[in-house]
């Protein structure tokens, strides 16, 4: 089975024919986390000049993301990065941009297809890696920075960490939040209790209903 086929198999187990955002709202079982740090300002105004991203904010977001990542029963064994490329953008340039920003090696597999919406034609591409003894720090940090103007915008809401054998997907979509979804709540129920203080309050009632419900 190819890496892409394994990835699609996990997506199907989560109840989706195609990967659909927001991941949390399109999966029956999941947790939505608050990654943003309310104790630190996002930007630093340096003497009225251009705003700089506060490194303390970045590190606090990274710490929360790593807590979730390392709380998984099995660490991710598959990585997928998704891109939508306009006609003047090539797959090769997309790969180069991602690799240079993240220090990832060249992808083990590439899946791309020409597609379109009502007005434009574009290339939908997945870069895929098998993960083994992977250190997620650099990639998670770059995802956090991507939507703040200090990183590679390609990484915003487009990186998926997958435990293929467990049907678990971790999606840090930007500096504000992350989704953790699966096909059976028992696989991540320990995280619901261990990291309960990180759950996004907006969705807490829905998440509580999932994980506190008794099995029938």
C-alpha positions in Angstrom: 0.0 0.0 0.0 1.4 3.4 -0.9 1.7 6.2 1.7 -1.1 8.1 0.0 -3.4 5.1 0.2 -2.6 4.7 3.9 -3.4 8.3 4.4 -6.7 8.0 2.5 -7.6 4.9 4.5 -7.3 6.9 7.7 -9.4 9.8 6.3 -12.1 7.3 5.4 -12.0 5.8 8.9 -12.8 9.3 10.2 -16.0 9.4 8.2 -14.8 11.6 5.3 -14.8 10.7 1.6 -12.3 13.5 1.1 -10.2 15.5 3.6 -12.5 18.3 4.7 -11.9 21.3 6.9 -12.4 22.1 9.7 -11.2 18.6 10.6 -12.8 18.6 14.0 -16.3 19.5 12.7 -16.1 16.8 10.0 -15.1 14.0 12.3 -17.5 12.3 14.7 -14.8 11.9 17.5 -12.3 14.5 18.3 -10.8 17.2 20.5 -10.2 20.8 19.5 -7.4 22.5 21.5 -6.6 26.1 22.2 -2.9 26.5 21.2 -2.7 30.3 21.4 -1.2 31.7 24.6 -3.3 34.4 26.1 -0.6 35.4 28.6 1.8 36.7 26.0 1.2 39.4 23.3 1.5 37.9 19.8 3.5 40.8 18.4 6.2 43.1 19.8 6.0 46.8 18.7 9.7 47.8 18.6 9.9 51.6 18.8 7.0 52.0 16.4 8.7 50.1 13.6 7.4 47.0 11.9 5.7 44.5 14.3 7.8 41.5 15.3 6.4 38.2 16.4 6.9 37.7 20.2 9.3 34.7 20.6 7.7 34.0 24.0 4.3 33.6 22.3 5.8 31.2 19.8 7.5 29.1 22.5 4.3 28.9 24.5 2.3 27.7 21.5 5.0 25.2 20.7 5.0 23.8 24.2 1.3 23.2 24.1 1.5 21.5 20.6 4.3 19.2 21.8 2.3 18.2 24.9 -0.5 16.9 22.5 1.9 15.3 20.1 3.8 13.4 22.8 0.7 12.3 24.6 -0.4 10.1 21.7 -0.2 6.4 22.5 1.7 5.9 19.2 3.6 8.8 17.7 2.7 9.6 14.1 4.3 7.4 11.5 3.0 9.3 8.4 3.2 13.0 7.5 1.2 14.7 4.8 1.5 18.3 3.6 -1.1 19.6 1.3 -0.9 22.4 -1.3 -3.1 24.2 -3.8 -0.9 25.6 -6.6 -1.9 28.2 -9.1 -0.8 27.9 -12.7 2.4 29.9 -12.2 3.5 27.7 -9.3 5.2 24.3 -9.8 5.2 21.2 -7.7 9.0 21.4 -7.6 9.0 24.9 -6.3 6.4 23.9 -3.6 8.6 21.0 -2.5 11.6 23.2 -2.4 9.8 25.9 -0.3 8.5 23.3 2.2 11.8 21.5 2.6 13.8 24.7 3.0 11.4 26.0 5.7 11.1 22.8 7.7 14.5 21.0 7.2 12.5 17.9 6.1 14.1 15.6 3.6 12.6 15.2 0.1 9.2 13.6 0.4 9.0 9.8 0.0 5.9 10.2 -2.2 4.1 12.9 -4.1 0.5 12.8 -5.2 -0.8 15.6 -7.4 -3.8 16.2 -9.7 -5.1 19.0 -11.8 -8.4 20.3 -10.5 -10.6 23.4 -10.6 -13.3 25.4 -9.0 -15.9 27.6 -10.6 -13.3 30.1 -11.9 -9.8 28.8 -11.6 -7.7 25.7 -12.4 -5.0 24.6 -10.0 -2.9 21.7 -8.9 -3.9 19.9 -5.7 -0.8 18.2 -4.3 0.1 16.1 -1.3 3.7 15.6 -0.1 4.1 12.5 2.0 6.7 11.1 4.3 7.1 7.9 6.3 8.1 9.0 9.8 10.7 7.1 12.0 12.3 8.6 15.1 11.0 12.0 13.9 11.6 15.2 15.9 8.5 17.4 15.4 9.8 20.6 17.0 11.0 22.4 13.9 7.9 21.6 11.8 5.5 22.4 14.6 7.2 25.8 15.2 7.1 26.6 11.5 3.4 25.8 11.4 2.8 28.2 14.4 4.8 31.0 12.7 3.2 30.4 9.2 0.1 32.5 9.8 1.9 35.3 11.7 3.9 36.7 8.8 7.2 35.2 10.0 7.1 31.7 8.3 6.1 29.9 5.2 2.4 30.5 4.5 2.2 27.2 2.7 2.2 25.5 6.1 -1.0 27.2 7.4 -3.7 24.6 7.9 -2.0 22.1 5.6 0.1 19.7 7.7 -1.3 16.4 9.0 0.4 14.1 11.4 -1.1 10.6 11.2 -0.9 7.4 13.3 -1.9 5.1 10.4 -2.2 1.9 12.5 -4.4 3.7 15.1 -6.5 5.9 12.7 -5.5 9.0 14.6 -4.9 12.4 12.9 -3.3 15.4 14.6 -3.8 18.7 12.8 -2.1 21.9 14.1 -3.8 24.3 11.8 -2.0 27.5 13.0 -0.9 29.3 16.1 -4.5 29.4 17.5 -5.6 25.8 17.6 -5.3 22.1 16.8 -7.6 19.2 16.1 -7.1 15.6 17.2 -9.5 13.2 15.7 -9.9 9.4 15.5 -12.4 6.6 14.9 -12.8 5.4 18.5 -12.7 7.7 21.5 -10.8 5.2 23.6 -7.7 5.9 21.5 -7.5 9.5 22.7 -9.6 9.5 25.9 -6.5 9.7 28.1 -5.6 13.0 26.3 -9.1 14.4 27.0 -8.4 14.0 30.7 -4.6 14.7 30.8 -4.8 17.9 28.7 -8.3 19.0 29.6 -7.2 22.5 30.4 -6.1 23.0 26.8 -9.5 22.2 25.3 -11.1 25.1 23.4 -13.9 26.4 25.6 -16.1 27.2 22.5 -16.4 23.5 21.7 -16.0 22.1 25.3 -19.7 21.1 25.7 -19.6 19.0 22.5 -16.3 17.4 23.4 -17.5 16.6 27.0 -20.6 14.9 25.5 -18.3 12.7 23.4 -15.9 11.6 26.1 -18.2 11.5 29.1 -20.9 9.5 27.4 -21.1 5.9 28.6 -20.7 3.1 26.1 -23.9 1.4 25.2 
